[in-house]
Amino acid sequence: MEDFERLLDENPEIEHVELSNYGEMFLNPRLPELLEAAYRRNVVVSGSNGVNLNFAREDALEAVVRYRVRGLTCSIDGATADSYARYRRNGNLNQVLRNIDRILHYKRELRSGFPLLYWQFVVFGHNEDEVETARRMAEERGMEFVPRLSWDSQYAPVANPELVTIQTGLTGSTREEFKAKTGVDYTRDICYQLWRAPVVNWDGKLLGCCVNYWGDFGANVFADGLAGSVASPRMEQARGMLLGKQSPSPEIPCSTCSQFESLRESGRWLTDAEVASHSGPSHLVSVVPLAPESIRFAKVAISQVGDAALEPAATDSTGRGFRFGIDHAFFSTVPGPGSYQAIIEALTPSGWRRFSRSFTVLPRPICHEFVFDLRTPQDVSEDSKVANSPRLKTWIR
């Protein structure tokens, strides 16, 4: 905990931290404290590389909502208990779904859209017939369904590659097929982490990327500082190797990585322009509309104030649908800090009604949340806390 706080305090330029490695962040008994520490410093946290959610304390499930974790990618490779446990050995699908439902409970209770929840489904031969069922289960919980290709196509290979490709929308049913069709590796973007999101081990050792577990780059972030560590000679050499500008050395973990071997075999090295174009997470806005029970559907659009080209009528195709009682929030990435407007076109019993709410996106944090109360005092009971609150209720995370 102390190392984490010092890392953030000594490096105020850090905007986003991904809690991820070869482990499970929910096993850390001090996870709520870690999330609160980042929250107080306007640092956004995510678990987008994957959590399995088999074990999670109640205070941790509440904390990921209270402290506005940006997103959680839940690794759920099956729609039934048996198929799920084939790959997630000893995993309990029912427990995972219960934990997700608890997160959804806290999102409703705290009126929050965060964290975004993703259902990641690695496709195998033993679960390929459950793709559509899993997709439906994800949609029922407001989760985005994310099918993925297996690291090892020889493990439980799919039996119907063409159907899998159609159902998942992926370019191929194996990583080999993906590379044959696109010319690049399925996980090519992992190598960008050496520039944009260098991985630091729990003990401070610089690992570089999320694939590496067998070595480090000879620097310790907690002892040597973040800036000096990420600019160390070994890191600079590794970056040069991935660009095809330097030769590998035994002390560089990339030298024995399959990712680097694939780059060398194909000759399709990373480029400076390619790396520069992947600058990391953008500003994300969550809008949580509250409406009387008579309103069940709306369309929501975000526009930048003062830019007529970005001011669409929410009732046309530029507005995205929002289902009250089912959807938790509307999300939009925005170009950066500035003044914006949320246009909400709600379908009332008497027809469409337009609401417009202005808000300001600050430079930090990079995730912002706004709650817009569309109800009139008559819609709210006298003993409700929001009965006398302003029509526009906002808080930022």
C-alpha positions as CSV (number, residue, x, y, z in Angstrom):
1,M,0.0,0.0,0.0
2,E,2.8,2.4,0.9
3,D,4.7,1.7,-2.3
4,F,1.6,2.3,-4.3
5,E,0.8,5.6,-2.7
6,R,4.4,6.8,-3.0
7,L,4.4,5.8,-6.7
8,L,1.4,8.0,-7.4
9,D,2.6,10.9,-5.2
10,E,6.1,11.0,-6.8
11,N,4.6,10.7,-10.3
12,P,1.6,13.0,-10.5
13,E,1.6,12.6,-14.3
14,I,0.2,9.1,-13.9
15,E,-3.5,9.2,-15.1
16,H,-4.4,5.6,-15.3
17,V,-3.4,2.4,-13.5
18,E,-4.3,-1.1,-14.7
19,L,-4.2,-3.6,-11.8
20,S,-3.2,-6.7,-13.6
21,N,-0.5,-9.4,-13.8
22,Y,-0.5,-13.2,-13.5
23,G,-2.9,-13.0,-10.7
24,E,-6.3,-11.8,-9.5
25,M,-6.7,-8.3,-8.1
26,F,-9.7,-9.3,-5.9
27,L,-7.4,-11.5,-3.9
28,N,-5.7,-8.4,-2.4
29,P,-7.3,-7.8,1.0
30,R,-6.4,-4.1,0.7
31,L,-8.0,-3.6,-2.7
32,P,-10.6,-1.1,-1.4
33,E,-7.8,1.0,0.1
34,L,-5.8,0.9,-3.1
35,L,-8.8,2.0,-5.1
36,E,-9.5,4.8,-2.7
37,A,-5.9,6.0,-2.8
38,A,-6.0,6.3,-6.5
39,Y,-9.5,7.9,-6.4
40,R,-8.3,10.7,-4.1
41,R,-5.4,11.5,-6.5
42,N,-7.7,11.6,-9.6
43,V,-6.0,8.5,-10.9
44,V,-8.3,6.1,-12.8
45,V,-8.0,2.4,-12.1
46,S,-9.1,-0.5,-14.3
47,G,-9.0,-4.3,-14.4
48,S,-9.3,-4.6,-18.2
49,N,-6.7,-7.3,-18.7
50,G,-9.0,-9.8,-16.9
51,V,-10.4,-10.7,-13.6
52,N,-12.0,-14.1,-12.8
53,L,-14.3,-12.9,-9.9
54,N,-14.4,-16.4,-8.2
55,F,-13.4,-14.8,-4.9
56,A,-14.3,-11.2,-4.0
57,R,-15.1,-9.7,-0.6
58,E,-18.3,-7.6,-0.4
59,D,-16.3,-4.5,0.4
60,A,-14.2,-4.9,-2.7
61,L,-17.3,-5.3,-4.9
62,E,-18.7,-2.1,-3.5
63,A,-15.4,-0.3,-3.8
64,V,-15.1,-0.9,-7.6
65,V,-18.3,1.1,-7.9
66,R,-17.7,3.7,-5.2
67,Y,-14.3,4.6,-6.5
68,R,-15.3,4.5,-10.1
69,V,-13.1,1.8,-11.6
70,R,-13.1,2.4,-15.3
71,G,-13.7,-1.2,-16.5
72,L,-13.5,-4.8,-15.5
73,T,-13.0,-7.6,-18.1
74,C,-14.6,-10.7,-16.6
75,S,-13.1,-13.9,-17.9
76,I,-16.1,-16.2,-18.4
77,D,-15.5,-18.9,-21.0
78,G,-18.7,-20.8,-20.8
79,A,-22.5,-20.3,-20.3
80,T,-22.8,-23.5,-18.2
81,A,-21.0,-24.5,-15.1
82,D,-19.4,-27.6,-16.7
83,S,-18.0,-25.8,-19.8
84,Y,-16.8,-22.9,-17.7
85,A,-14.9,-25.2,-15.4
86,R,-13.2,-27.0,-18.3
87,Y,-10.7,-24.1,-18.8
88,R,-11.2,-22.1,-15.5
89,R,-10.2,-25.1,-13.5
90,N,-12.1,-25.4,-10.2
91,G,-14.0,-22.2,-11.1
92,N,-17.6,-21.6,-10.0
93,L,-19.7,-19.9,-12.6
94,N,-22.6,-19.3,-10.3
95,Q,-20.3,-17.5,-7.8
96,V,-18.9,-15.4,-10.6
97,L,-22.4,-14.4,-11.8
98,R,-23.4,-13.6,-8.2
99,N,-20.4,-11.3,-7.8
100,I,-21.3,-9.5,-11.1
101,D,-24.9,-9.1,-9.9
102,R,-23.6,-7.6,-6.6
103,I,-21.6,-5.0,-8.7
104,L,-24.7,-4.3,-10.6
105,H,-26.6,-3.8,-7.3
106,Y,-24.1,-1.2,-6.2
107,K,-24.2,0.5,-9.5
108,R,-28.0,1.0,-9.1
109,E,-27.6,1.9,-5.4
110,L,-24.9,4.5,-6.0
111,R,-26.4,5.6,-9.3
112,S,-23.2,5.0,-11.2
113,G,-22.3,3.7,-14.6
114,F,-18.8,2.6,-13.6
115,P,-17.3,0.2,-13.9
116,L,-18.0,-0.8,-17.4
117,L,-18.3,-4.6,-17.4
118,Y,-17.0,-6.8,-20.2
119,W,-17.8,-10.5,-20.6
120,Q,-14.6,-12.0,-22.2
121,F,-15.2,-15.4,-23.8
122,V,-12.3,-17.4,-25.1
123,V,-13.6,-19.7,-27.7
124,F,-12.7,-23.4,-27.6
125,G,-14.1,-26.6,-29.0
126,H,-15.9,-27.4,-25.7
127,N,-17.8,-24.0,-25.5
128,E,-18.3,-23.0,-29.2
129,D,-21.9,-24.0,-29.1
130,E,-22.5,-21.6,-26.2
131,V,-21.4,-18.4,-27.8
132,E,-24.9,-17.0,-28.5
133,T,-26.1,-18.1,-25.0
134,A,-23.2,-16.3,-23.3
135,R,-23.8,-13.2,-25.5
136,R,-27.4,-13.2,-24.3
137,M,-26.4,-13.6,-20.7
138,A,-24.0,-10.7,-21.0
139,E,-26.6,-8.5,-22.6
140,E,-29.1,-9.3,-19.8
141,R,-26.5,-7.8,-17.3
142,G,-25.6,-4.8,-19.4
143,M,-22.2,-6.3,-20.2
144,E,-20.4,-6.0,-23.5
145,F,-19.6,-9.4,-25.0
146,V,-16.0,-9.8,-26.0
147,P,-15.1,-13.1,-27.8
148,R,-11.4,-13.9,-27.9
149,L,-9.2,-16.4,-29.7
150,S,-7.3,-19.0,-27.7
151,W,-3.5,-18.6,-27.1
152,D,-3.1,-22.3,-28.1
153,S,-5.1,-23.5,-31.1
154,Q,-4.1,-27.1,-30.3
155,Y,-5.9,-27.0,-26.9
156,A,-9.6,-27.9,-27.4
157,P,-9.7,-26.8,-31.0
158,V,-13.0,-25.5,-32.4
159,A,-14.9,-28.0,-34.5
160,N,-16.7,-25.5,-36.8
161,P,-14.3,-22.7,-37.6
162,E,-16.7,-21.0,-40.1
163,L,-19.6,-20.8,-37.7
164,V,-17.3,-19.5,-34.9
165,T,-16.0,-16.8,-37.2
166,I,-19.6,-15.8,-38.1
167,Q,-20.9,-15.9,-34.5
168,T,-17.9,-14.0,-33.0
169,G,-17.2,-11.5,-35.8
170,L,-13.5,-12.2,-35.4
171,T,-11.1,-12.5,-38.3
172,G,-10.6,-16.2,-38.1
173,S,-11.1,-18.9,-35.6
174,T,-7.5,-19.2,-34.5
175,R,-4.6,-16.8,-34.1
176,E,-2.8,-18.5,-36.9
177,E,-5.7,-17.8,-39.2
178,F,-5.9,-14.2,-38.0
179,K,-2.2,-13.7,-38.9
180,A,-2.6,-15.3,-42.3
181,K,-5.5,-13.0,-43.1
182,T,-4.2,-9.8,-41.7
183,G,-0.4,-10.2,-41.8
184,V,0.1,-9.2,-38.2
185,D,-0.2,-11.0,-34.8
186,Y,-3.4,-11.1,-32.9
187,T,-1.7,-9.7,-29.9
188,R,0.6,-7.2,-31.6
189,D,-0.7,-4.3,-29.5
190,I,0.8,-5.9,-26.3
191,C,4.2,-4.6,-27.3
192,Y,3.0,-1.0,-27.2
193,Q,3.0,-1.3,-23.4
194,L,6.8,-0.8,-23.3
195,W,6.0,2.8,-24.5
196,R,2.5,3.6,-23.1
197,A,1.8,1.3,-20.2
198,P,4.9,-0.3,-18.8
199,V,4.1,-3.1,-16.4
200,V,5.5,-2.9,-12.8
201,N,5.5,-6.0,-10.7
202,W,4.2,-5.9,-7.1
203,D,7.7,-5.7,-5.8
204,G,8.7,-2.8,-8.1
205,K,10.6,-4.8,-10.7
206,L,10.0,-3.4,-14.2
207,L,8.5,-6.2,-16.3
208,G,7.7,-4.1,-19.4
209,C,4.5,-5.9,-20.6
210,C,1.8,-8.2,-19.4
211,V,3.2,-11.2,-21.2
212,N,6.6,-11.2,-19.4
213,Y,6.8,-13.3,-16.2
214,W,10.3,-14.8,-16.7
215,G,12.6,-11.8,-16.3
216,D,12.8,-8.0,-15.7
217,F,14.6,-5.0,-17.2
218,G,17.1,-4.6,-14.4
219,A,15.3,-1.6,-12.8
220,N,13.1,-1.3,-9.7
221,V,10.5,1.5,-9.9
222,F,10.1,1.7,-6.1
223,A,13.9,2.0,-5.6
224,D,15.0,3.8,-8.8
225,G,12.0,5.9,-9.6
226,L,9.5,5.5,-12.5
227,A,11.1,8.0,-14.9
228,G,14.6,6.5,-14.6
229,S,13.3,2.9,-14.8
230,V,11.3,3.3,-18.0
231,A,14.2,5.1,-19.6
232,S,16.8,2.5,-18.5
233,P,19.3,1.2,-21.1
234,R,17.6,-2.2,-21.2
235,M,14.1,-0.7,-21.9
236,E,15.6,1.5,-24.6
237,Q,17.2,-1.5,-26.2
238,A,14.0,-3.5,-26.0
239,R,12.1,-0.8,-27.8
240,G,14.7,-0.7,-30.4
241,M,14.4,-4.5,-30.9
242,L,10.7,-4.2,-31.4
243,L,11.2,-1.5,-34.0
244,G,13.8,-3.7,-35.8
245,K,16.6,-1.3,-35.0
246,Q,18.6,-3.2,-32.5
247,S,19.7,-6.8,-32.0
248,P,18.5,-9.0,-29.2
249,S,20.5,-9.6,-26.0
250,P,20.1,-12.4,-23.5
251,E,19.4,-10.0,-20.6
252,I,16.4,-8.5,-22.4
253,P,13.2,-10.5,-21.7
254,C,11.9,-9.8,-25.2
255,S,14.7,-11.9,-26.7
256,T,12.9,-15.1,-25.7
257,C,9.4,-13.9,-26.2
258,S,7.2,-15.5,-28.9
259,Q,5.9,-12.0,-29.7
260,F,9.4,-10.8,-30.6
261,E,10.1,-14.0,-32.5
262,S,7.0,-13.5,-34.6
263,L,8.0,-9.9,-35.4
264,R,11.5,-11.1,-36.5
265,E,10.2,-14.0,-38.6
266,S,7.7,-11.8,-40.5
267,G,9.9,-8.7,-40.7
268,R,6.8,-6.6,-39.9
269,W,8.4,-4.6,-37.0
270,L,6.5,-2.0,-35.0
271,T,6.8,1.5,-36.4
272,D,7.2,4.9,-34.6
273,A,4.0,6.1,-36.1
274,E,2.1,3.0,-35.0
275,V,3.3,3.3,-31.4
276,A,2.5,7.0,-31.3
277,S,-1.0,6.4,-32.6
278,H,-1.9,4.3,-29.5
279,S,-1.6,6.9,-26.8
280,G,-3.7,5.1,-24.1
281,P,-7.1,5.5,-22.6
282,S,-9.1,8.5,-23.7
283,H,-11.4,10.7,-21.7
284,L,-14.6,8.8,-21.0
285,V,-17.9,10.3,-19.9
286,S,-20.7,8.5,-18.2
287,V,-24.2,10.0,-18.1
288,V,-26.7,8.5,-15.7
289,P,-30.2,9.7,-16.5
290,L,-33.0,9.4,-13.9
291,A,-36.6,9.6,-15.1
292,P,-40.1,9.0,-13.8
293,E,-41.5,5.5,-14.1
294,S,-43.6,6.6,-17.1
295,I,-40.5,7.0,-19.2
296,R,-39.0,3.7,-20.3
297,F,-36.9,4.7,-23.3
298,A,-34.7,7.6,-24.5
299,K,-32.0,8.5,-26.9
300,V,-28.9,10.2,-25.7
301,A,-26.2,12.1,-27.6
302,I,-23.2,14.1,-26.4
303,S,-22.1,17.2,-28.2
304,Q,-19.3,19.7,-27.8
305,V,-20.6,23.1,-26.9
306,G,-20.1,25.7,-29.6
307,D,-19.6,23.1,-32.4
308,A,-22.7,22.9,-34.5
309,A,-21.4,19.9,-36.4
310,L,-21.5,18.0,-33.1
311,E,-25.0,18.9,-32.0
312,P,-27.3,16.2,-33.4
313,A,-30.9,15.8,-32.6
314,A,-31.0,12.9,-30.2
315,T,-34.0,11.4,-31.9
316,D,-32.2,10.7,-35.2
317,S,-29.7,8.0,-35.8
318,T,-26.9,9.8,-34.0
319,G,-28.5,9.3,-30.6
320,R,-28.0,6.0,-28.9
321,G,-30.8,4.1,-27.2
322,F,-31.2,4.0,-23.4
323,R,-33.6,1.6,-21.7
324,F,-34.6,2.8,-18.2
325,G,-34.6,0.0,-15.7
326,I,-32.2,-2.1,-17.9
327,D,-29.3,0.2,-18.8
328,H,-27.2,1.8,-16.1
329,A,-25.6,4.6,-18.0
330,F,-24.7,6.1,-21.3
331,F,-21.0,6.2,-22.2
332,S,-19.2,8.4,-24.6
333,T,-15.5,9.1,-25.3
334,V,-14.8,12.8,-25.8
335,P,-11.9,14.6,-27.5
336,G,-10.6,16.0,-24.2
337,P,-11.4,18.6,-21.5
338,G,-14.0,21.2,-22.3
339,S,-17.7,22.2,-22.3
340,Y,-20.2,19.6,-23.5
341,Q,-23.9,19.1,-23.7
342,A,-25.9,15.9,-23.1
343,I,-29.1,15.8,-25.3
344,I,-31.6,13.4,-24.0
345,E,-34.8,12.7,-26.0
346,A,-37.2,10.8,-23.8
347,L,-40.2,8.9,-25.0
348,T,-43.0,10.0,-22.7
349,P,-46.7,8.9,-22.7
350,S,-47.5,12.2,-24.6
351,G,-44.6,11.8,-27.1
352,W,-41.0,12.8,-27.4
353,R,-39.6,15.3,-24.9
354,R,-36.2,16.9,-25.2
355,F,-33.8,17.6,-22.3
356,S,-30.5,19.3,-22.6
357,R,-27.9,19.4,-19.8
358,S,-24.5,21.1,-20.0
359,F,-21.4,19.8,-18.2
360,T,-17.7,20.4,-18.0
361,V,-15.0,17.8,-18.5
362,L,-11.9,18.5,-16.5
363,P,-8.3,17.4,-17.4
364,R,-8.3,14.9,-14.5
365,P,-9.5,12.3,-13.9
366,I,-9.9,10.9,-17.4
367,C,-13.2,9.3,-16.4
368,H,-16.1,11.6,-15.6
369,E,-19.6,10.8,-14.3
370,F,-22.7,13.0,-14.4
371,V,-26.1,12.1,-13.0
372,F,-29.0,14.0,-14.7
373,D,-32.3,14.0,-12.8
374,L,-35.0,14.5,-15.4
375,R,-37.8,14.2,-12.8
376,T,-40.0,17.1,-11.6
377,P,-40.7,17.5,-7.9
378,Q,-44.1,15.8,-8.5
379,D,-42.3,12.7,-9.8
380,V,-40.4,12.4,-6.5
381,S,-41.9,11.5,-3.2
382,E,-41.8,14.1,-0.4
383,D,-39.4,12.0,1.7
384,S,-37.0,11.5,-1.1
385,K,-33.6,13.1,-0.7
386,V,-33.7,14.4,-4.3
387,A,-37.0,16.1,-3.9
388,N,-35.4,19.5,-3.2
389,S,-32.2,18.9,-5.1
390,P,-31.2,20.9,-8.3
391,R,-32.5,19.5,-11.6
392,L,-28.9,18.9,-12.6
393,K,-27.0,16.7,-10.2
394,T,-23.4,16.0,-11.0
395,W,-20.3,14.5,-9.6
396,I,-17.1,13.7,-11.3
397,R,-15.0,10.6,-11.4
